[in-house]
Amino acid sequence: MMPSTTQGAVILYLGIALAIVGLNVVFNPSVYVFVLHTLLLSFFPLFLVTIVPFFNIKRACTLGALSLAPTLPLEVLGAITNVYGLCYAALPLIPSLVVRGVSGKNRRSVTIALYAAIAEALFVFTERVDIPDVLIRAAILGTALGITYSIARQIRIVGERRGRDLFRLAYAWSRLILAQDGSELEKFFNAIAREESVRVRALVFKRDDGSNIALIVPEVHFGPFRYLGSSALPYQIEQRLPPQFRAFVLHGAGSHERNASHSLESERLAAIIADALQHHTTCRGDVYSPMRVSDGVREALVIPTAQLILIAISNPTTGGDDLPYEVQREADAIANAYGYAGAVIVDCHNLEGKLETDYRKFIPLLRSALSRTPRPCHHLAVGYGEGHAPLVRGLCNSKVKALVIECDSKRYALIYLYGNNAKLGVRTTIRRLLIDRGFSDVEVVTADDHTCSGTTFDAPYYAVEPSPLLFKACIQAVEHAMTDLRKSVCCHLDISIRTKLVGNAIFELLELVKEVGETVIRRLKMGMGAVYAIALTSALLRGLHLL
């Protein structure tokens, strides 16, 4: 039995095909026309499967439906004036471009034009050769081919003007989406990347039982999606650490311009970070009591140490997206002025909202966090716990992690979710549940996890949704962390690694794709308008017996 999505695509295509056949049966009950339509419409999806890599029946029927639906008015006009099969004359407009992009081969898109030309030639000989019929079909087919060529040429010109091969990009994207093969897309990212020095900082709690809990903040964004680039970096770091290490790989400042260029580069980063955590941490200085600061709009949970201060930023009112990387630079500059060796920004990513690109709006919050005089922790204990929240929409991994910090008589909790942002109610509910259990403060962070982004067509990703299963898992993780509390000392890591990041070229590329998309849509509309005008004019002239 076919999957439901395949059934839907087949039914949609059959519906359009039956409409085309039905029109001709009503206006011309010719068996020849009926058989010809049936053969051409039945063979078209199979033809697409044959010429397009990665296509199956579902994709072929979907493209067939999208290609034939706009041509239905042509068939109506043609049936009225006894010019049958006009829908095939306009066929090259959409599928030729799609096939060119998906297959990466220009000659495969040309076969769509051949299919249309053969279809029209067969209809010419249904009864007799009629010169006006031939002229109408030729005019519509020629217009469709001309518009298709002009769109393909414009795409090539726009790409060349920016030094990009947009058809190659389309092929790489199609290969990822349709064949689960991201190698071509990563080659593309690698070509636009630049080598930069990225800083990796961490607070490492070394416990008296020999185990370690690390809060790790690499200046690398976990994107773009699935397993490409540095999307899987948090998982890669965790996998390379030995069992006595528990890691919270946190999302720092910066967006997709800080994606690693290749998954292999991300693996290399993970190996270096894991090795440094085990062999290159510095253990000196005190830990101070965590505190919360606010600027009236945003707020931050601050974990200060003598050397490094961690500032985890949230926007609990309107939410947000990736923090500008300049916030990290400003934090370091202000931290140095207040006597810290550095400050590390954590983007909590715990309420989805609009991207704020003006880093200056974060400066009051940074000054508030860095200018306070914190209270030292005379007794420091740290615990780790896990819970599991299966079937919660937005979670890329059902594991929920909790860090509990006990500073003298007060306890603080950090909840870590493998998701990309969160819906309204997730953070506030978790905080309320745990504060009601006696915690002085609680923060919720998501990893900005992109490993399950780009896997659906209705949205780029799903934010973590409120769920009783999620809240239960958070409480379970915290309870486990409470039983795991151990006396600890805090160490820190601060290293720089040379690596290739895609840089701002990724945003230029997105703007380029947007520009091309608008151009394609506009020219397709013009093309369909021209085709309809030809068909309408010919129908009018035939009605007046002038053609």
VEXDREN-2710 file (C-alpha; in Angstrom, 1 decimal):
% VEXDREN-2710
k/r/px/py/pz
1/MET/0.0/0.0/0.0
2/MET/1.3/3.5/-0.9
3/PRO/2.2/5.9/1.9
4/SER/-0.4/8.6/2.4
5/THR/1.8/11.4/0.9
6/THR/2.3/9.3/-2.2
7/GLN/-1.4/8.6/-2.4
8/GLY/-2.1/12.4/-2.2
9/ALA/0.3/13.2/-4.9
10/VAL/-1.0/10.5/-7.2
11/ILE/-4.7/11.5/-6.5
12/LEU/-3.8/15.2/-7.2
13/TYR/-2.2/14.3/-10.5
14/LEU/-5.0/12.0/-11.5
15/GLY/-7.5/14.7/-10.7
16/ILE/-5.9/17.2/-13.1
17/ALA/-5.4/14.5/-15.7
18/LEU/-9.1/13.5/-15.6
19/ALA/-10.1/17.2/-15.9
20/ILE/-8.0/17.5/-19.1
21/VAL/-9.4/14.3/-20.5
22/GLY/-12.9/15.2/-19.5
23/LEU/-12.8/18.5/-21.3
24/ASN/-11.9/16.8/-24.5
25/VAL/-14.5/14.1/-24.2
26/VAL/-17.2/16.7/-23.7
27/PHE/-16.1/18.8/-26.7
28/ASN/-14.8/16.0/-28.9
29/PRO/-15.7/12.4/-28.2
30/SER/-12.9/11.2/-30.6
31/VAL/-11.4/7.9/-29.5
32/TYR/-8.1/9.0/-30.9
33/VAL/-7.9/12.2/-28.8
34/PHE/-9.0/10.2/-25.7
35/VAL/-6.3/7.6/-26.2
36/LEU/-3.6/10.1/-27.0
37/HIS/-4.4/12.2/-23.9
38/THR/-4.5/9.0/-21.7
39/LEU/-1.1/7.8/-23.0
40/LEU/0.6/11.2/-22.7
41/LEU/-0.7/11.9/-19.2
42/SER/0.0/8.4/-18.0
43/PHE/3.5/8.4/-19.3
44/PHE/4.6/11.8/-18.1
45/PRO/5.3/10.9/-14.4
46/LEU/7.2/7.8/-15.6
47/PHE/9.1/10.0/-18.0
48/LEU/10.1/12.3/-15.1
49/VAL/11.2/9.4/-12.9
50/THR/13.4/8.2/-15.8
51/ILE/15.2/11.5/-16.5
52/VAL/15.4/13.0/-13.0
53/PRO/17.8/11.6/-10.4
54/PHE/16.3/11.0/-7.0
55/PHE/12.7/11.1/-8.3
56/ASN/10.0/8.6/-7.3
57/ILE/6.4/8.4/-8.2
58/LYS/5.3/10.9/-5.5
59/ARG/7.8/13.6/-6.6
60/ALA/7.0/13.0/-10.3
61/CYS/3.2/13.2/-9.7
62/THR/3.7/16.4/-7.6
63/LEU/5.8/18.1/-10.3
64/GLY/3.4/16.8/-13.0
65/ALA/0.4/18.3/-11.2
66/LEU/2.3/21.7/-10.6
67/SER/3.2/21.7/-14.3
68/LEU/-0.2/20.9/-15.8
69/ALA/-2.5/22.8/-13.4
70/PRO/-1.6/26.3/-14.8
71/THR/-2.2/25.0/-18.3
72/LEU/-5.8/23.9/-17.7
73/PRO/-7.3/27.2/-19.0
74/LEU/-5.4/26.6/-22.3
75/GLU/-7.1/23.3/-22.7
76/VAL/-10.5/24.9/-22.1
77/LEU/-9.8/27.5/-24.8
78/GLY/-8.4/24.8/-27.1
79/ALA/-11.4/22.5/-26.6
80/ILE/-13.8/25.3/-27.4
81/THR/-12.0/26.1/-30.7
82/ASN/-11.2/22.4/-31.5
83/VAL/-7.5/22.7/-30.9
84/TYR/-6.9/19.8/-28.5
85/GLY/-3.8/19.2/-26.4
86/LEU/-2.7/22.9/-26.0
87/CYS/-1.8/22.1/-22.4
88/TYR/1.3/20.3/-23.5
89/ALA/2.5/23.3/-25.6
90/ALA/3.0/25.3/-22.3
91/LEU/4.5/22.3/-20.5
92/PRO/8.2/23.3/-20.6
93/LEU/7.6/26.5/-18.4
94/ILE/7.9/24.9/-15.0
95/PRO/9.4/21.3/-15.3
96/SER/12.3/22.4/-17.5
97/LEU/13.6/24.7/-14.8
98/VAL/13.0/22.2/-12.0
99/VAL/14.7/19.4/-14.0
100/ARG/17.6/21.7/-14.8
101/GLY/18.1/22.4/-11.1
102/VAL/17.5/19.0/-9.7
103/SER/19.5/17.0/-12.2
104/GLY/22.3/19.4/-12.7
105/LYS/22.2/18.6/-16.5
106/ASN/21.0/21.0/-19.1
107/ARG/20.3/18.3/-21.7
108/ARG/17.8/16.6/-19.3
109/SER/15.7/19.8/-19.2
110/VAL/15.7/19.8/-23.0
111/THR/13.9/16.5/-23.1
112/ILE/10.9/18.2/-21.5
113/ALA/10.7/20.5/-24.6
114/LEU/11.0/17.4/-26.9
115/TYR/8.2/15.8/-25.0
116/ALA/6.0/18.8/-25.5
117/ALA/6.9/19.1/-29.2
118/ILE/6.2/15.4/-29.8
119/ALA/2.8/15.7/-28.0
120/GLU/1.8/18.7/-30.1
121/ALA/2.9/16.9/-33.3
122/LEU/0.7/13.9/-32.5
123/PHE/-2.3/16.1/-31.9
124/VAL/-1.8/17.9/-35.2
125/PHE/-2.4/14.6/-37.0
126/THR/-5.6/13.6/-35.0
127/GLU/-7.8/14.2/-38.0
128/ARG/-6.0/16.4/-40.6
129/VAL/-3.2/18.9/-40.9
130/ASP/-4.7/22.3/-40.3
131/ILE/-2.3/25.2/-40.8
132/PRO/-4.0/27.6/-38.3
133/ASP/-3.8/24.8/-35.7
134/VAL/-0.1/24.3/-36.4
135/LEU/0.5/28.0/-36.1
136/ILE/-1.4/28.3/-32.7
137/ARG/0.5/25.3/-31.2
138/ALA/3.9/26.6/-32.6
139/ALA/3.3/30.1/-31.2
140/ILE/2.4/28.8/-27.7
141/LEU/5.2/26.2/-27.6
142/GLY/7.7/28.8/-29.0
143/THR/6.7/31.4/-26.4
144/ALA/6.9/28.8/-23.5
145/LEU/10.4/27.7/-24.7
146/GLY/11.5/31.3/-25.1
147/ILE/10.4/32.3/-21.6
148/THR/12.0/29.2/-20.1
149/TYR/15.3/30.0/-21.9
150/SER/15.2/33.6/-20.8
151/ILE/14.6/32.6/-17.1
152/ALA/17.5/30.0/-17.2
153/ARG/19.8/32.6/-18.8
154/GLN/18.8/35.3/-16.2
155/ILE/19.5/32.8/-13.4
156/ARG/23.0/32.1/-14.9
157/ILE/23.7/35.8/-15.4
158/VAL/22.7/36.8/-11.8
159/GLY/24.8/34.0/-10.4
160/GLU/27.9/34.9/-12.5
161/ARG/27.6/38.5/-11.5
162/ARG/28.1/37.4/-7.9
163/GLY/30.6/34.7/-8.7
164/ARG/28.1/31.8/-7.9
165/ASP/26.8/28.9/-10.0
166/LEU/23.2/28.9/-8.9
167/PHE/22.2/25.8/-10.9
168/ARG/25.0/24.0/-9.1
169/LEU/23.6/25.2/-5.8
170/ALA/20.1/24.0/-6.8
171/TYR/21.5/20.6/-7.7
172/ALA/23.4/20.4/-4.4
173/TRP/20.3/21.3/-2.4
174/SER/18.2/18.8/-4.3
175/ARG/20.7/16.1/-3.7
176/LEU/20.5/16.7/0.0
177/ILE/16.7/16.9/0.2
178/LEU/15.9/14.1/-2.2
179/ALA/18.8/11.7/-1.7
180/GLN/20.0/12.6/1.8
181/ASP/23.4/13.4/0.4
182/GLY/24.9/16.6/1.6
183/SER/28.4/16.2/0.0
184/GLU/27.7/18.6/-2.9
185/LEU/26.3/21.3/-0.6
186/GLU/29.2/21.0/1.8
187/LYS/31.6/21.5/-1.2
188/PHE/29.7/24.6/-2.0
189/PHE/29.9/25.9/1.6
190/ASN/33.6/25.0/1.6
191/ALA/34.2/27.1/-1.5
192/ILE/32.7/30.3/0.1
193/ALA/34.3/29.8/3.5
194/ARG/37.2/31.7/5.1
195/GLU/39.7/30.6/7.7
196/GLU/39.2/32.3/11.0
197/SER/40.3/31.9/14.6
198/VAL/37.5/30.8/16.9
199/ARG/37.6/30.9/20.7
200/VAL/36.4/28.0/22.8
201/ARG/35.8/28.7/26.5
202/ALA/34.5/26.5/29.2
203/LEU/33.8/26.3/32.9
204/VAL/34.8/22.8/34.2
205/PHE/33.7/21.6/37.6
206/LYS/36.1/19.0/38.8
207/ARG/34.4/17.0/41.5
208/ASP/35.8/15.1/44.4
209/ASP/34.8/11.7/43.0
210/GLY/37.1/12.3/39.9
211/SER/34.2/13.2/37.5
212/ASN/33.8/16.5/35.6
213/ILE/30.9/18.6/34.5
214/ALA/31.7/21.1/31.7
215/LEU/29.9/24.1/30.4
216/ILE/31.4/24.6/27.0
217/VAL/30.8/27.6/24.7
218/PRO/32.5/27.4/21.3
219/GLU/32.3/30.5/19.1
220/VAL/30.8/28.3/16.3
221/HIS/27.1/28.2/15.4
222/PHE/25.4/24.8/15.3
223/GLY/24.2/24.9/11.8
224/PRO/23.1/25.1/9.0
225/PHE/20.8/22.0/9.4
226/ARG/20.7/18.2/9.7
227/TYR/24.3/16.8/9.8
228/LEU/25.9/19.5/7.6
229/GLY/28.6/21.9/8.7
230/SER/28.7/22.2/12.5
231/SER/25.1/21.2/13.1
232/ALA/26.1/18.2/15.1
233/LEU/29.0/19.8/17.0
234/PRO/27.4/19.4/20.5
235/TYR/26.9/15.7/19.8
236/GLN/30.4/15.3/18.4
237/ILE/32.0/16.9/21.5
238/GLU/30.0/14.7/23.8
239/GLN/30.8/11.6/21.9
240/ARG/34.6/12.3/22.1
241/LEU/34.7/12.9/25.9
242/PRO/35.3/10.0/28.2
243/PRO/32.6/8.7/30.5
244/GLN/33.8/10.7/33.5
245/PHE/32.9/13.9/31.7
246/ARG/29.4/15.3/31.5
247/ALA/29.1/18.2/28.9
248/PHE/26.7/21.0/28.3
249/VAL/27.6/22.4/24.9
250/LEU/26.0/25.9/24.9
251/HIS/25.1/28.2/22.1
252/GLY/27.2/31.3/22.1
253/ALA/26.7/34.6/20.2
254/GLY/26.6/34.5/16.4
255/SER/24.5/33.1/13.7
256/HIS/24.9/31.1/10.5
257/GLU/27.9/33.1/9.4
258/ARG/29.7/31.2/12.1
259/ASN/28.8/27.7/10.8
260/ALA/31.8/25.4/10.1
261/SER/32.2/24.9/6.4
262/HIS/32.1/21.1/6.5
263/SER/31.0/18.3/8.8
264/LEU/34.6/16.9/8.7
265/GLU/35.8/20.3/10.0
266/SER/33.3/20.1/12.8
267/GLU/34.6/16.7/13.7
268/ARG/38.2/18.1/13.9
269/LEU/37.0/20.9/16.1
270/ALA/35.2/18.4/18.4
271/ALA/38.4/16.3/18.7
272/ILE/40.5/19.4/19.6
273/ILE/38.0/20.6/22.2
274/ALA/37.6/17.2/23.8
275/ASP/41.4/16.9/24.1
276/ALA/41.8/20.4/25.6
277/LEU/39.1/19.8/28.2
278/GLN/40.9/16.7/29.4
279/HIS/44.5/18.1/29.4
280/HIS/44.6/21.9/29.2
281/THR/42.2/23.4/31.9
282/THR/43.4/25.9/34.4
283/CYS/42.2/25.4/38.0
284/ARG/42.6/28.6/40.1
285/GLY/40.3/31.2/41.5
286/ASP/37.0/31.3/43.3
287/VAL/33.5/30.7/42.2
288/TYR/30.9/33.3/43.1
289/SER/27.2/33.0/43.7
290/PRO/25.1/33.0/40.5
291/MET/22.9/36.0/40.1
292/ARG/20.3/37.4/37.8
293/VAL/20.4/40.8/36.1
294/SER/17.9/42.7/33.9
295/ASP/17.8/45.7/31.7
296/GLY/14.0/45.9/31.8
297/VAL/13.6/43.9/28.5
298/ARG/16.2/41.2/28.6
299/GLU/17.7/39.3/31.5
300/ALA/20.6/37.1/32.2
301/LEU/21.7/34.4/34.6
302/VAL/25.3/35.2/35.5
303/ILE/27.8/32.6/36.8
304/PRO/30.9/34.5/37.9
305/THR/34.4/33.0/38.6
306/ALA/37.6/34.8/39.4
307/GLN/38.8/34.4/35.8
308/LEU/35.8/33.9/33.6
309/ILE/32.2/35.1/33.9
310/LEU/29.4/33.3/32.1
311/ILE/26.4/35.4/31.0
312/ALA/23.3/33.4/29.8
313/ILE/21.0/35.9/28.1
314/SER/17.2/35.5/27.6
315/ASN/14.4/37.7/26.4
316/PRO/11.4/36.4/28.4
317/THR/8.9/39.0/26.9
318/THR/9.3/39.0/23.2
319/GLY/11.8/36.2/22.6
320/GLY/14.6/36.3/20.1
321/ASP/16.8/34.5/17.8
322/ASP/20.6/34.3/17.4
323/LEU/22.5/37.1/19.3
324/PRO/24.8/39.2/17.2
325/TYR/28.5/38.0/17.5
326/GLU/29.4/41.6/18.4
327/VAL/27.8/41.1/21.8
328/GLN/30.6/38.6/22.6
329/ARG/33.2/41.2/21.6
330/GLU/31.6/43.9/23.7
331/ALA/31.3/41.5/26.7
332/ASP/35.1/40.8/26.6
333/ALA/35.9/44.5/26.3
334/ILE/33.7/45.4/29.3
335/ALA/34.8/42.4/31.3
336/ASN/38.5/43.4/30.9
337/ALA/37.6/46.9/32.2
338/TYR/36.1/45.3/35.3
339/GLY/39.1/43.1/36.0
340/TYR/37.9/39.8/34.5
341/ALA/40.0/37.8/32.1
342/GLY/37.0/37.5/29.9
343/ALA/33.3/37.0/29.6
344/VAL/31.5/34.3/27.7
345/ILE/28.0/34.9/26.3
346/VAL/25.4/32.1/26.2
347/ASP/22.4/32.6/24.0
348/CYS/19.7/30.7/25.9
349/HIS/17.5/30.4/22.8
350/ASN/14.5/29.7/25.1
351/LEU/11.7/31.7/23.5
352/GLU/11.3/32.1/19.7
353/GLY/11.1/35.6/18.5
354/LYS/12.6/38.1/16.0
355/LEU/16.3/38.4/15.4
356/GLU/17.9/41.5/17.0
357/THR/20.9/42.7/15.0
358/ASP/21.8/45.8/16.9
359/TYR/24.4/44.7/19.5
360/ARG/24.4/48.0/21.2
361/LYS/21.0/47.2/22.7
362/PHE/22.7/44.5/24.8
363/ILE/25.4/46.8/26.4
364/PRO/23.3/47.9/29.4
365/LEU/22.6/44.2/30.3
366/LEU/26.3/43.4/30.0
367/ARG/27.3/46.4/32.2
368/SER/24.8/45.3/34.8
369/ALA/26.2/41.7/34.8
370/LEU/29.8/42.7/34.9
371/SER/29.7/45.7/37.4
372/ARG/28.1/43.8/40.3
373/THR/30.2/42.6/43.2
374/PRO/29.3/38.9/43.6
375/ARG/29.3/36.9/46.9
376/PRO/31.9/34.1/47.0
377/CYS/30.8/30.5/47.4
378/HIS/32.5/29.1/50.5
379/HIS/31.0/25.7/49.8
380/LEU/30.5/24.6/46.2
381/ALA/28.8/21.4/45.1
382/VAL/27.7/20.4/41.6
383/GLY/25.4/17.7/40.4
384/TYR/24.3/16.2/37.0
385/GLY/21.1/14.5/36.1
386/GLU/19.1/13.3/33.1
387/GLY/15.5/12.7/32.2
388/HIS/13.8/11.6/29.0
389/ALA/10.9/13.3/27.2
390/PRO/9.8/11.1/24.3
391/LEU/7.4/12.3/21.6
392/VAL/7.8/16.0/22.4
393/ARG/7.5/18.1/19.3
394/GLY/10.6/20.3/18.8
395/LEU/13.1/18.0/20.6
396/CYS/15.8/16.6/18.4
397/ASN/16.8/14.3/21.2
398/SER/14.5/13.1/24.0
399/LYS/17.3/13.5/26.6
400/VAL/16.9/16.3/29.0
401/LYS/19.9/17.4/31.1
402/ALA/20.1/19.2/34.4
403/LEU/23.0/20.9/36.2
404/VAL/22.5/21.8/39.8
405/ILE/24.9/24.2/41.5
406/GLU/24.9/24.4/45.3
407/CYS/26.5/27.6/46.6
408/ASP/26.5/27.6/50.4
409/SER/22.8/27.3/51.3
410/LYS/21.4/28.2/47.9
411/ARG/20.7/26.0/44.9
412/TYR/20.6/26.9/41.2
413/ALA/19.5/24.8/38.2
414/LEU/20.3/24.8/34.5
415/ILE/18.0/22.8/32.2
416/TYR/19.4/21.8/28.8
417/LEU/17.1/20.8/25.9
418/TYR/18.2/19.5/22.5
419/GLY/15.9/21.8/20.6
420/ASN/16.0/24.9/18.4
421/ASN/14.3/27.5/20.5
422/ALA/11.1/27.0/22.5
423/LYS/7.5/28.0/22.5
424/LEU/5.9/30.4/25.0
425/GLY/5.3/28.5/28.3
426/VAL/8.2/26.2/28.2
427/ARG/10.7/28.3/30.1
428/THR/8.2/29.9/32.5
429/THR/6.6/26.6/33.5
430/ILE/10.0/24.9/34.1
431/ARG/11.2/27.8/36.1
432/ARG/8.0/27.9/38.2
433/LEU/8.0/24.2/38.9
434/LEU/11.6/24.2/40.1
435/ILE/11.5/27.5/42.1
436/ASP/8.5/26.1/43.9
437/ARG/10.8/23.2/44.9
438/GLY/13.1/25.6/46.6
439/PHE/15.6/26.6/43.9
440/SER/16.9/30.2/44.2
441/ASP/17.1/30.5/40.4
442/VAL/16.6/28.4/37.3
443/GLU/17.5/28.9/33.7
444/VAL/16.4/26.9/30.6
445/VAL/18.6/26.7/27.5
446/THR/18.2/25.0/24.2
447/ALA/21.2/23.9/22.2
448/ASP/19.9/25.7/19.1
449/ASP/19.9/22.2/17.8
450/HIS/19.7/22.2/13.9
451/THR/20.1/18.4/13.5
452/CYS/16.3/18.1/13.0
453/SER/15.9/21.4/11.1
454/GLY/15.2/21.3/7.4
455/THR/13.4/18.0/7.6
456/THR/9.9/19.2/6.9
457/PHE/8.3/21.3/4.2
458/ASP/5.8/23.2/6.4
459/ALA/8.4/24.9/8.6
460/PRO/12.3/25.3/8.7
461/TYR/12.2/23.8/12.2
462/TYR/9.8/23.2/15.2
463/ALA/10.5/25.0/18.4
464/VAL/10.1/22.9/21.6
465/GLU/6.5/22.8/22.7
466/PRO/5.1/22.8/26.2
467/SER/4.3/19.2/27.3
468/PRO/3.6/17.4/30.5
469/LEU/6.1/14.8/29.4
470/LEU/8.8/17.5/29.0
471/PHE/8.1/19.0/32.4
472/LYS/8.1/15.6/34.1
473/ALA/11.5/14.9/32.5
474/CYS/12.9/18.2/33.7
475/ILE/11.9/17.4/37.3
476/GLN/13.3/13.9/37.0
477/ALA/16.6/15.3/35.7
478/VAL/16.9/17.8/38.6
479/GLU/16.0/15.1/41.1
480/HIS/18.8/12.9/39.8
481/ALA/21.2/15.9/39.9
482/MET/20.3/16.6/43.5
483/THR/21.3/13.0/44.5
484/ASP/24.5/13.5/42.5
485/LEU/25.8/16.6/44.2
486/ARG/29.5/16.5/44.9
487/LYS/32.0/19.0/46.3
488/SER/33.7/20.7/43.4
489/VAL/36.4/23.1/42.3
490/CYS/36.0/25.2/39.2
491/CYS/38.5/25.3/36.4
492/HIS/38.4/27.1/33.1
493/LEU/39.4/26.5/29.5
494/ASP/40.2/29.3/27.0
495/ILE/41.7/28.2/23.6
496/SER/41.7/29.5/20.0
497/ILE/41.4/27.2/17.0
498/ARG/41.9/28.0/13.4
499/THR/39.0/26.7/11.3
500/LYS/36.9/27.5/8.2
501/LEU/33.7/29.4/8.7
502/VAL/31.2/30.1/5.9
503/GLY/31.1/33.8/7.0
504/ASN/28.7/36.5/5.8
505/ALA/28.8/35.0/2.3
506/ILE/26.0/32.7/3.5
507/PHE/23.7/35.7/3.9
508/GLU/24.7/37.2/0.6
509/LEU/23.9/33.8/-0.9
510/LEU/20.4/33.8/0.7
511/GLU/19.8/37.3/-0.6
512/LEU/20.9/36.1/-4.1
513/VAL/18.5/33.1/-3.9
514/LYS/15.7/35.4/-2.9
515/GLU/16.4/37.8/-5.8
516/VAL/16.5/34.9/-8.2
517/GLY/13.3/33.4/-6.8
518/GLU/11.5/36.7/-7.3
519/THR/12.8/37.0/-10.8
520/VAL/11.7/33.4/-11.7
521/ILE/8.2/34.0/-10.3
522/ARG/7.8/37.3/-12.1
523/ARG/8.9/35.9/-15.4
524/LEU/6.8/32.8/-15.1
525/LYS/3.8/34.9/-14.5
526/MET/4.7/37.0/-17.6
527/GLY/5.2/33.8/-19.6
528/MET/1.8/32.3/-18.6
529/GLY/0.2/35.7/-19.4
530/ALA/1.8/35.7/-22.8
531/VAL/0.7/32.1/-23.5
532/TYR/-2.9/32.8/-22.3
533/ALA/-3.0/35.9/-24.5
534/ILE/-2.0/33.9/-27.6
535/ALA/-4.6/31.2/-26.8
536/LEU/-7.3/33.8/-26.1
537/THR/-6.5/35.8/-29.2
538/SER/-6.6/32.6/-31.4
539/ALA/-9.9/31.6/-29.8
540/LEU/-11.4/35.0/-30.5
541/LEU/-10.2/35.0/-34.1
542/ARG/-11.6/31.5/-34.6
543/GLY/-14.9/32.6/-33.2
544/LEU/-15.0/35.4/-35.7
545/HIS/-13.9/33.0/-38.5
546/LEU/-10.8/35.0/-39.1
547/LEU/-8.4/32.1/-38.4
END
